[in-house]
């Protein structure tokens, strides 16, 4: 009787939790081992444009990796992949060993093979997390996940303009340890309307000197995978060297990697099943 009373109490207490609290109780699919992160970057302008070389001499992927190493330490293993590698570095083997993929692209979206996009899309539905950054809003993979054009307004001058990143969901895991607001001295302006589905969870909005606002931190659930879109960052400005931005990206990676491993894989869902198939486990 006493045992039943405790179980009932816990059940009632959990039911009463605010919606943002379940993030605190995620059962990570990488429990007991490192979170496996693959950083994907087209890595075109860093090798072509002198202005970008000065800001990111080792590539944007290395700036992102440096932040993840500092923020996540030994809890994560990090690798990079780029557009010019065979299969863009995203082979079946690499993706099968990736818990979270980050994606940055700008001028070479159309050079990403559809076969690779389909492969990444399938992995997200199976439970791999993906963090889509800045101009990758127009990448093939993000548009497929969203099912919309993902078009937006933008403005970019030589000095950019100040951006403020306002937290509108302070209890969300992605906002942990982040100042209110984050001040970015120079960045490209992204403005509404942003043609995306309403986010499942909106964490950040940006405001700019020119008066525009933008939904800059959006979270989605696709299949059994988690998706984050985070807009700050540009190849012309050192935004990805900024510790507060690196913290948000690390938080996003951790949140995306916290999905529970599915107990019903897409490959098992098929027609023509026999009666009582569940008794044999087939």
NUDREN-199740 format. One line per 8 residues: number of its first residue (from 1); their letters; for each residue x, y, z of N, C-alpha, C. Coordinates in steps of 0.1 Angstrom, whole numbers, plus 5000, padded with zeros to 4 digits. Atoms other than C-alpha are relative to their C-alpha. Example, Ala and Ser with C-alpha at 12.3 -4.5 7.8 and 13.67 -1.06 7.14 Angstrom:
BEGIN
1> as> 5009 4988 5000 5123 4955 5078 5009 5012 5000 | 4991 4989 5000 5137 4989 5071 4992 5011 5008
***
This chain:
BEGIN
1> xxxxxxxx> 5008 4988 5000 5000 5000 5000 5009 5012 5000 | 4991 4988 4999 5028 5024 5009 5007 5002 4987 | 4993 4999 5013 5046 5016 4976 4991 5006 4990 | 5009 4994 5010 5015 5024 4956 4997 5015 5002 | 5002 4986 4996 5010 5057 4975 5011 5009 4994 | 4989 4993 5005 5045 5068 4965 4999 5002 4985 | 5001 5000 5014 5040 5059 4929 4989 5010 4995 | 5011 4991 5004 5007 5078 4927 5004 5014 5002
9> xxxxxxxx> 4996 4986 4997 5022 5109 4943 5010 5005 4989 | 4991 4996 5011 5050 5109 4917 4993 5003 4987 | 5007 4999 5012 5026 5105 4889 4992 5014 5000 | 5008 4987 4999 5004 5135 4900 5009 5012 4999 | 4991 4989 5000 5034 5157 4906 5006 5002 4986 | 4994 4999 5014 5049 5150 4871 4989 5006 4991 | 5011 4994 5009 5015 5158 4855 4999 5015 5002 | 5002 4986 4997 5015 5192 4871 5011 5009 4996
17> xxxxxxxx> 4988 4992 5004 5049 5203 4858 4997 5010 4989 | 5002 4991 5011 5050 5234 4836 5006 4994 4987 | 4996 5006 5013 5055 5226 4798 5015 5000 4998 | 4985 4999 5002 5092 5237 4799 5008 4991 5008 | 4992 5008 4991 5102 5214 4827 5005 4986 4994 | 4995 5013 5005 5104 5181 4807 5014 5000 4995 | 4986 4999 5005 5137 5193 4792 5010 4996 5011 | 4991 5003 4988 5152 5189 4827 5001 4985 5002
25> xxxxxxxx> 5001 5014 4997 5143 5152 4827 5002 4991 4988 | 4998 5008 5012 5154 5141 4793 5009 4988 5003 | 4992 5012 4999 5168 5106 4791 5008 5000 4987 | 4992 4998 5012 5197 5111 4767 5003 4987 4993 | 4998 5012 5008 5202 5086 4739 5015 4997 5000 | 4986 5002 4999 5240 5090 4745 5004 4997 5015 | 4997 5002 4986 5237 5081 4782 5011 4989 5002 | 4989 5009 4997 5269 5065 4794 5011 5001 4990
33> xxxxxxxx> 4989 4998 5009 5290 5077 4765 5000 5014 4995 | 5000 4986 5005 5300 5109 4747 4989 5003 4990 | 5009 4995 5010 5276 5129 4727 5008 5002 4987 | 4993 5000 5012 5287 5124 4691 4995 5011 4991 | 5004 4988 5007 5286 5157 4672 5008 5001 4987 | 4994 4997 5013 5293 5163 4635 4997 5014 4996 | 5002 4986 5004 5298 5199 4624 5002 5001 4985 | 5000 4999 5015 5289 5204 4587 5001 5015 4996
41> xxxxxxxx> 4998 4987 5005 5301 5235 4568 5004 4999 4986 | 4996 5001 5014 5302 5242 4531 5014 5004 4998 | 4986 4996 5000 5336 5259 4537 5004 5005 4986 | 4997 4994 5013 5336 5279 4505 5006 5014 5001 | 4996 4987 5000 5339 5315 4513 5013 5002 5009 | 4988 4999 4992 5366 5309 4540 5012 4997 4992 | 4988 5002 5009 5389 5297 4512 5000 5009 4988 | 5001 4992 5013 5378 5321 4485 5001 5015 5003
49> xxxxxxxx> 5002 4986 4997 5370 5355 4501 5010 5005 5011 | 4990 4995 4990 5398 5375 4519 4993 5005 5012 | 5007 4994 4988 5373 5393 4541 4996 4989 5010 | 5004 5012 4991 5360 5359 4554 5012 4993 5006 | 4988 5007 4995 5395 5344 4557 5005 5007 5012 | 4995 4993 4988 5404 5372 4581 4993 4997 5012 | 5009 5003 4988 5375 5364 4604 5001 4986 5004 | 5000 5015 4997 5376 5326 4601 5011 4993 4992
57> xxxxxxxx> 4989 5005 5008 5410 5316 4589 5000 4984 5000 | 5001 5014 5000 5404 5280 4599 4986 4994 4996 | 5014 5004 5004 5368 5279 4587 4990 5002 5011 | 5011 4998 4990 5335 5286 4604 4998 4987 5009 | 5001 5013 4993 5334 5249 4614 5009 4999 5012 | 4990 5001 4989 5365 5253 4635 4996 5010 5011 | 5005 4990 4990 5351 5284 4653 4989 4993 5008 | 5011 5007 4993 5320 5264 4662 5005 4988 5008
65> xxxxxxxx> 4995 5011 4993 5340 5234 4672 5008 5005 5013 | 4993 4995 4989 5362 5255 4695 4990 5004 5012 | 5010 4997 4990 5330 5267 4713 4995 4988 5006 | 5005 5013 4994 5317 5232 4717 5010 4993 5009 | 4990 5007 4992 5349 5219 4730 5001 5007 5014 | 5000 4992 4987 5350 5247 4757 4988 4997 5008 | 5012 5001 4993 5314 5244 4766 4996 4985 5004 | 5004 5014 4998 5309 5206 4764 5012 4991 5006
73> xxxxxxxx> 4989 5007 4995 5344 5194 4772 5000 4985 4996 | 4998 5014 5003 5349 5156 4775 4986 4993 4998 | 5013 5006 5002 5311 5150 4773 4996 4998 4986 | 5003 5001 5014 5312 5153 4735 5012 4997 4992 | 4989 5002 5011 5333 5140 4706 4995 5007 4988 | 5004 4990 5011 5334 5164 4677 5008 4997 4988 | 4993 5001 5013 5342 5159 4641 4994 5010 4990 | 5005 4991 5010 5338 5181 4610 4999 4993 4987
81> xxxxxxxx> 5002 5005 5013 5326 5175 4575 4997 5012 4991 | 5001 4989 5009 5327 5198 4545 4995 4996 4986 | 5006 5002 5013 5311 5202 4511 5009 4992 4990 | 4991 5005 5010 5342 5192 4491 5004 4985 5002 | 4996 5014 4997 5346 5158 4508 4991 4990 4992 | 5009 5010 5007 5332 5126 4491 4987 4999 5008 | 5013 5000 4994 5295 5126 4498 4998 5011 5011 | 4999 4989 4992 5301 5159 4515 5003 4997 5015
89> xxxxxxxx> 4995 5004 4986 5316 5140 4545 4988 4994 5008 | 5012 5005 4993 5281 5127 4554 4996 4987 4994 | 5003 5014 5005 5283 5090 4545 4990 4994 5010 | 5008 5008 4991 5260 5064 4559 5007 4997 5013 | 4992 5004 4988 5287 5054 4583 5001 5012 5010 | 4999 4988 4991 5293 5090 4596 4987 5003 5007 | 5013 4997 4994 5256 5097 4601 4995 4990 5010 | 5005 5010 4990 5250 5064 4619 5008 5002 5013
97> xxxxxxxx> 4992 4997 4988 5277 5076 4644 4999 5014 5004 | 5003 4986 4996 5262 5111 4648 4988 5001 5007 | 5012 4997 4992 5238 5121 4675 4994 5013 4997 | 5004 4987 5003 5237 5157 4666 5009 5005 4988 | 4993 4994 5011 5246 5174 4633 4997 5015 5000 | 5002 4985 5002 5252 5212 4630 5002 5003 4985 | 5000 4997 5015 5247 5228 4595 5002 5014 4998 | 4998 4986 5004 5261 5260 4581 5003 5000 4985
105> xxxxxxxx> 4998 4998 5015 5258 5270 4544 4996 5013 4996 | 5003 4987 5005 5255 5301 4524 4999 5001 4985 | 5000 4998 5015 5265 5302 4487 5000 4987 4992 | 4999 5013 5007 5265 5265 4478 4989 4990 5003 | 5011 5009 4996 5231 5252 4489 4997 4990 4988 | 5004 5009 5012 5224 5239 4453 5011 4990 4997 | 4990 5010 5003 5257 5220 4453 4999 4987 5009 | 5002 5011 4991 5245 5197 4481 4992 4989 4993
113> xxxxxxxx> 5007 5010 5007 5235 5164 4466 4987 4996 5006 | 5013 5004 4995 5198 5154 4469 5001 4987 5008 | 4998 5013 4994 5209 5119 4479 5005 5002 5015 | 4995 4997 4987 5228 5133 4509 4989 5006 5008 | 5011 4994 4993 5199 5155 4519 4990 4990 5005 | 5009 5011 4996 5176 5125 4519 5005 4991 5011 | 4994 5008 4989 5200 5106 4540 5000 5007 5013 | 5001 4992 4987 5202 5134 4566 4986 5001 5005
121> xxxxxxxx> 5014 4999 4996 5165 5138 4566 4995 4988 5006 | 5004 5013 4995 5159 5101 4572 5006 4999 5014 | 4993 5002 4986 5184 5102 4602 4993 5009 5010 | 5007 4991 4991 5166 5132 4617 4987 4994 5004 | 5012 5007 4996 5133 5113 4616 5002 4989 5009 | 4997 5011 4992 5150 5084 4632 5005 5004 5014 | 4996 4996 4987 5162 5105 4661 5013 5009 5001 | 4988 4991 5000 5194 5124 4651 4995 5015 5001
129> xxxxxxxx> 5003 4986 4999 5193 5161 4662 5007 5008 4989 | 4993 4991 5010 5202 5189 4638 4998 5015 5005 | 4999 4986 4996 5212 5225 4646 5003 5008 4987 | 4998 4992 5012 5207 5248 4616 5003 5014 5003 | 4995 4987 4997 5226 5280 4616 4999 5011 4989 | 5000 4988 5008 5221 5315 4601 4995 4997 4986 | 5004 5000 5013 5220 5314 4563 4996 4986 4995 | 5004 5014 5003 5214 5276 4563 4984 4999 5001
137> xxxxxxxx> 5015 5000 5000 5177 5286 4567 4996 4997 4985 | 5003 5003 5014 5178 5283 4529 5006 4987 4994 | 4994 5013 5004 5196 5249 4528 4989 4991 4996 | 5009 5010 5004 5179 5220 4512 4994 4992 5011 | 5005 5009 4989 5177 5200 4544 4990 5008 5009 | 5010 4993 4992 5160 5228 4564 4987 5002 4993 | 5012 4999 5007 5135 5235 4537 4992 4987 4999 | 5008 5012 5000 5126 5199 4535 4994 4997 5014
145> xxxxxxxx> 5006 5003 4986 5122 5196 4573 4989 5010 5003 | 5011 4990 4998 5100 5228 4573 4989 4998 4991 | 5011 5001 5009 5080 5222 4542 4996 5013 4994 | 5004 4987 5004 5080 5259 4534 5012 5006 4992 | 4989 4994 5007 5102 5284 4514 5012 5004 5009 | 4990 4996 4990 5121 5295 4546 5006 5014 4995 | 4995 4987 5005 5125 5329 4528 4998 5011 5012 | 5000 4989 4990 5131 5361 4549 5005 5013 4994
153> xxxxxxxx> 4994 4988 5003 5141 5397 4547 5014 5001 5006 | 4986 4999 4995 5178 5406 4551 5006 5013 4995 | 4992 4988 5004 5202 5435 4550 5014 4998 5006 | 4986 5002 4996 5240 5434 4552 5009 5011 4994 | 4990 4990 5004 5264 5464 4551 5014 4997 5005 | 4986 5003 4997 5301 5466 4555 5002 4999 5015 | 4998 5001 4985 5298 5471 4593 4988 4993 5007 | 5011 5007 4994 5266 5452 4598 4992 5010 5009
161> xxxxxxxx> 5007 4992 4990 5244 5465 4627 4999 4992 5013 | 5001 5006 4987 5239 5458 4663 4987 4991 5000 | 5012 5008 4998 5216 5429 4671 4999 4996 5014 | 5003 5005 4986 5200 5420 4704 4992 4987 4999 | 5007 5013 4999 5190 5384 4711 4993 4999 5013 | 5009 5000 4988 5161 5384 4735 4995 4986 5003 | 5006 5013 4996 5151 5353 4754 4986 5002 5003 | 5014 4999 4998 5114 5348 4753 4994 4987 5006
169> xxxxxxxx> 5003 5012 4993 5114 5313 4769 5011 4997 5010 | 4988 5001 4991 5138 5316 4799 5001 4987 5006 | 4999 5014 4994 5130 5281 4812 5005 4990 4991 | 4996 5010 5010 5141 5264 4780 5015 4997 5002 | 4986 5004 4998 5173 5244 4781 5010 5007 4991 | 4991 4993 5009 5188 5263 4752 5004 5014 5005 | 4998 4987 4994 5186 5295 4772 5009 5000 5012 | 4992 5001 4988 5206 5282 4801 5013 5007 5000
177> xxxxxxxx> 4987 4993 4999 5234 5305 4812 5002 5011 4990 | 4999 4990 5010 5226 5330 4785 4996 5014 5005 | 5004 4986 4995 5225 5368 4793 4988 5005 4993 | 5012 4994 5005 5194 5388 4787 5001 5015 4998 | 4999 5008 5012 5198 5400 4761 5015 4997 4996 | 4986 5001 5006 5229 5388 4741 5001 5012 4991 | 4997 4988 5008 5244 5419 4725 5011 4996 4990 | 4991 5003 5011 5260 5413 4691 5004 5013 4993
185> xxxxxxxx> 4997 4987 5005 5279 5444 4680 4998 5002 4985 | 5001 4999 5014 5279 5437 4643 4995 4986 4994 | 5005 5012 5006 5258 5412 4624 4991 5004 4988 | 5010 4998 5011 5236 5408 4593 4986 5001 5006 | 5014 4999 4996 5200 5418 4597 4991 4989 4993 | 5010 5009 5005 5174 5391 4593 4986 5005 5006 | 5012 4994 4995 5138 5403 4595 4988 4992 4995 | 5013 5007 5004 5102 5390 4593 4994 5006 4988
193> xxxxxxxx> 5005 5013 4996 5083 5376 4577 5009 4989 4997 | 4992 5012 5002 5102 5344 4581 4991 4989 4997 | 5009 5010 5005 5084 5317 4561 5003 4986 5005 | 4998 5013 4994 5086 5288 4585 4987 4996 5007 | 5012 5003 4992 5059 5268 4603 5002 5006 5014 | 4998 4995 4986 5051 5281 4638 5009 4991 5008 | 4991 5009 4993 5079 5268 4660 4992 4992 5011 | 5005 5007 4989 5070 5241 4685 5004 5007 5013
201> xxxxxxxx> 4996 4992 4988 5090 5261 4710 5009 5012 4995 | 4993 4988 5004 5102 5297 4704 5008 5004 5012 | 4991 4996 4988 5132 5306 4726 5006 5014 4999 | 4994 4987 5002 5148 5337 4711 4993 5008 4989 | 5003 4990 5011 5138 5368 4690 5011 5010 5000 | 4990 4989 5002 5162 5393 4676 4994 5013 4997 | 5004 4986 5004 5158 5431 4673 5013 5006 4995 | 4989 4994 5007 5180 5453 4652 4999 5015 5000
209> xxxxxxxx> 5000 4986 4999 5190 5489 4650 4990 5007 4990 | 5010 4995 5010 5168 5494 4619 4986 4998 5003 | 5014 5001 4995 5137 5484 4638 4994 4986 4998 | 5006 5013 5003 5132 5449 4625 5001 4990 5012 | 4999 5011 4991 5125 5418 4646 5000 4987 4993 | 4998 5012 5007 5131 5382 4639 4999 4988 5010 | 5000 5012 4992 5123 5348 4653 5013 4992 4998 | 4986 5005 5002 5159 5337 4658 5004 4987 5007
217> xxxxxxxx> 4997 5012 4994 5157 5307 4680 4988 4991 5001 | 5012 5008 5002 5132 5281 4669 5003 4985 5002 | 4998 5014 4997 5128 5245 4681 4988 4992 4994 | 5010 5009 5006 5109 5217 4663 5003 4986 5003 | 4999 5015 4999 5102 5180 4666 4996 4995 4986 | 5003 5006 5013 5104 5160 4634 5003 4985 5001 | 4998 5014 4997 5098 5123 4637 5004 4998 5015 | 4995 5001 4986 5118 5113 4668 5012 5009 5001
225> xxxxxxxx> 4988 4991 5000 5145 5139 4660 4996 5014 5005 | 5002 4986 4996 5148 5175 4673 5008 5009 4991 | 4994 4991 5009 5156 5205 4652 5000 5014 5007 | 4999 4986 4996 5169 5239 4662 5005 5009 4989 | 4995 4990 5009 5172 5269 4640 5005 5012 5008 | 4994 4989 4993 5195 5297 4654 5006 5009 4990 | 4996 4991 5011 5200 5328 4632 5013 5008 5002 | 4988 4991 5000 5229 5349 4646 5012 4993 4995
233> xxxxxxxx> 4988 5005 5006 5261 5345 4628 5001 5003 4985 | 4998 4997 5014 5276 5356 4595 5014 4998 4997 | 4986 5002 5004 5307 5349 4575 5009 5012 5001 | 4993 4988 5000 5317 5385 4575 5003 5006 5014 | 4999 4995 4986 5315 5391 4613 5003 4989 5010 | 4995 5010 4991 5331 5373 4642 4990 4995 5010 | 5011 5004 4991 5298 5362 4657 5003 4986 5006 | 4998 5014 4995 5308 5325 4660 5012 4999 5010
241> xxxxxxxx> 4990 4999 4990 5338 5336 4681 4995 5005 5014 | 5006 4993 4988 5315 5353 4707 4995 4989 5010 | 5003 5010 4990 5312 5332 4739 4985 4997 5002 | 5015 5002 4997 5275 5338 4744 4993 4993 4989 | 5006 5007 5011 5267 5326 4709 5005 4985 5000 | 4995 5013 4998 5289 5296 4714 4993 4992 5010 | 5008 5007 4989 5270 5288 4746 4986 4996 4995 | 5013 5004 5006 5237 5289 4727 5001 4988 4991
249> xxxxxxxx> 4998 5012 5009 5250 5265 4701 5003 4988 5008 | 4998 5012 4992 5263 5242 4727 4988 4995 5007 | 5013 5003 4994 5230 5243 4746 4991 4993 4990 | 5009 5005 5010 5212 5236 4713 5005 4986 4996 | 4995 5013 5003 5235 5206 4706 4996 4990 5011 | 5004 5009 4988 5228 5192 4741 4986 4997 5000 | 5014 5002 5000 5191 5197 4738 4996 4990 4988 | 5003 5009 5011 5190 5181 4703 5005 4986 5003
257> xxxxxxxx> 4995 5013 4997 5210 5152 4716 4993 4993 5012 | 5007 5006 4989 5186 5146 4745 4988 4992 4997 | 5012 5008 5004 5160 5128 4725 5001 4986 5004 | 5000 5014 4995 5151 5094 4738 5000 4991 4987 | 4999 5009 5012 5160 5066 4714 4986 4994 4998 | 5013 5005 5003 5128 5055 4697 4998 4985 5002 | 5003 5014 4998 5112 5022 4706 4993 4994 4988 | 5007 5005 5011 5096 5019 4672 5006 5007 4987
265> xxxxxxxx> 4993 4994 5011 5119 5025 4642 4992 5001 4988 | 5008 4998 5012 5105 5038 4609 5001 4987 4991 | 4998 5012 5008 5119 5006 4592 4990 4989 5004 | 5009 5010 4995 5095 4985 4613 4985 5002 4996 | 5014 4996 5003 5063 5003 4602 4997 4996 4985 | 5003 5005 5014 5049 4984 4572 4986 4994 5000 | 5013 5006 5002 5017 4970 4558 5001 4985 4999 | 5001 5015 5002 5006 4934 4555 5005 4992 5012
273> xxxxxxxx> 4995 5007 4988 5015 4925 4591 4990 4989 5003 | 5009 5011 4995 5001 4893 4605 4994 5004 5013 | 5006 4998 4987 4977 4892 4634 5010 4995 5011 | 4992 5003 4988 4995 4891 4668 5015 5001 4997 | 4985 4998 5003 5028 4902 4652 5008 5004 5012 | 4993 4995 4989 5037 4919 4684 5004 4990 5010 | 4997 5011 4991 5037 4886 4703 5014 4994 4997 | 4987 5006 5004 5067 4874 4683 5011 5011 4999
281> xx> 4990 4990 5001 5084 4908 4682 5004 5004 4986 | 4996 4997 5014 5086 4909 4644 4991 5010 4993
***
